[in-house]
């Protein structure tokens, strides 16, 4: 592994203000609150069964079915997915993005600025992982695979199919760059919103649509007795194979 994790300068590390202490509940209160939390509270969560004998031979149809069931169960923002990447230095990063599509031909689609931190990492190491979590059903899905950018015309078509706010965000640009003040952000965002409304077909040269081609997918169905059902799909020469995993 190359590179090293940058260290926080001593003077920055020691510059905590009284405000920091005011908003911190403290370690003991934090741990008490943490231990009070419950996973899959039956008052709010219904855990369906997963019968491995009834799952399809390909994983994407099962993901689409689970997504529809999560949306129907009232999952908040079921299209939000964790995206994990790593750059040339090998250090991992993860953040939440929005899923744009799940197709057996093009794979899993998401978009961002090519010059953003994740965009640069994908250029350096074009491989990523996704994780969906829908606690309302006690389900999660993990996906891993190679990532490639789509042609720019496809990125623009996808961008223009979304709301004016999505176009304004793309036009604001500078994602992951240092920002000197919120006033600068407001000025840039206001200009981007005005242009998005004035030019609904405006180009956003840095905006990139990415396709993740799944090589492995795992479906996790939680169980109140901790007998969780895990099914892993792996791509093979003639399609997919799947197997059960110990929880």
Order of alpha helices (4+ residues) and beta strands (2+ residues): alpha-alpha-alpha-alpha-beta-beta-beta-beta-alpha-beta-beta-alpha-alpha-alpha-beta-beta-beta
